[in-house]
Amino acid sequence: MKKEDVRLAKKKILKCLTEDFEYGKNKKTGEPLKRKKQNQAIFNKEKGYAIWSQTDLEMVMDKVVLGLYFALEDSKENDN
């Protein structure tokens, strides 16, 4: 793993933790899904505090894993 891969992973993880957005595409064709999945931020982007009072480690780890998948996907696209 190179430093640029680590930077990309950190960027994607922070996005998953702090931004609301839609995502998803067909695994076989790469086309956008008709019904996209939704990511909901669990931390405030500017101040860093938890948005929800019941934020737990499992919620954070789910966002970390999602961010790593996004970074892996972008890394594969950059390699081609």
MITOR-631811 format. One record per residue: residue in one letter; x, y, z of N, C-alpha, C in turn. Coordinates in pm, whole numbers, plus 50000, padded with zeros to 5 digits. Last residue first. Layout:
// residues N
AXYZXYZXYZ;...
//
This chain:
// residues 80
N493875013448590493575009848449493895020748355;D494305025348832495325016048782495115012648635;N492005039548882493235047148852494335038248797;E490245019048942489985027248825491225034948785;K491375009949182491335000949067491105008748938;S490885032449342492265028149318492335018949196;D488125032549356488805043649288490245039849255;E487755008549504487145010249372487855021249292;L489095015049740489535003649660489015004849517;A487495036149829488905038449798489455027249710;F485065022649873485125033549776486565036249733;Y485915004850076485414999649948485465010349839;L486535023650275487605015350219487185009050086;G483975033850329485015042550275486165034750213;L482815010550438482265016350315483305025550249;V484425008250669484424997650568483895002950435;V483665031850801485065029550766485145019050655;K480935027350844481355038550757482805036850713;D481105005751021480375004250895480775015050796;M482445017951236483135007851155482425005151023;V480395034551334481635040351282482355030351192;M478525015551417478155025551317479405031551252;E480055002151612479584994951494479195004551382;L480405021651811481545017051733481115009751606;D477625045251797478445034751859479545030251762;T475575071851882476605067251790477475056851860;Q473385083452011473615069052029474645063451930;S473135109451932473565106952069473895092152093;W474455120451622473475112251695474005109251834;I476675134751549475355140451522474295133251605;A479685140451722478685130751676477335137551660;Y481925166351601481165159551705480115150151644;G483345180851411483765167351442482965160051547;K482935205851298483335205151439483735191151485;E482405201151020483235212251066483785210151207;K480815177250999482035179050919482955190050973;N479605156351252479565169751194480895172351123;F478875121851184479675132051250479535145251176;I477345106351027477185104051171478035113851252;A475455109050723476585113150808476285110050954;Q474295082750534473905093450624475065096450718;N473885071750206474805072850319474345084550403;Q471695050850027471925063850091472935062450204;K471545036449697471655035249842471985049049899;K469185041149426470495042149488470415040349640;R467575025149192467315029549328468635029449405;K468995019948962467765027748953467385033249090;L472565023848967471355016749007470145025848991;P474695030348686474065034648811472795026748840;E476685003248552475665013548534475095017548670;G478304981648574478864994448614477895006048598;T477534955548522477604964948410478274978248446;K477864941948774478204935648646478434945848535;K477064959148978478384952848985478814946948851;N475574990248938475464976048909476854969948904;K476105013249206476075009849065476054994649051;G475875038849447475505025549401475545024349251;Y474715065749658475735058249586475145045249535;E474155098049798473635085749739474775078849664;F475035113550115475085112149969474465098949927;D476225133450374475055126150324475175125450172;E479365130850544478535136250436477345127050407;T481095119450735480655133250754479715138750646;L481875093050683481555096750820480845110250831;C482455093350410481385084550460480955088250602;K484615111350411483395114450337482225106150390;L486475096750559485945109350613484665113550541;I486925076150371486365073050503485755085550565;K488085090450159486805083450138486135080050272;K490445099950281489495109250221488115102850206;K491705075850350491305085350454490255094950402;A492165065050092491305057950187490815067450297;L493945084349991492665082149925491685075250020;R496115080650166495435093650159494045092250097;V496775054150102496345057450238495595070750240;D497575057549838496445048649868495875051650006;E499805073549871498635079249802497395070649823;K501555055749996501035067150071499805073150004;K500625021449908501415033649895500775044949976;M500854988350000500005000050000500905012450000;
//
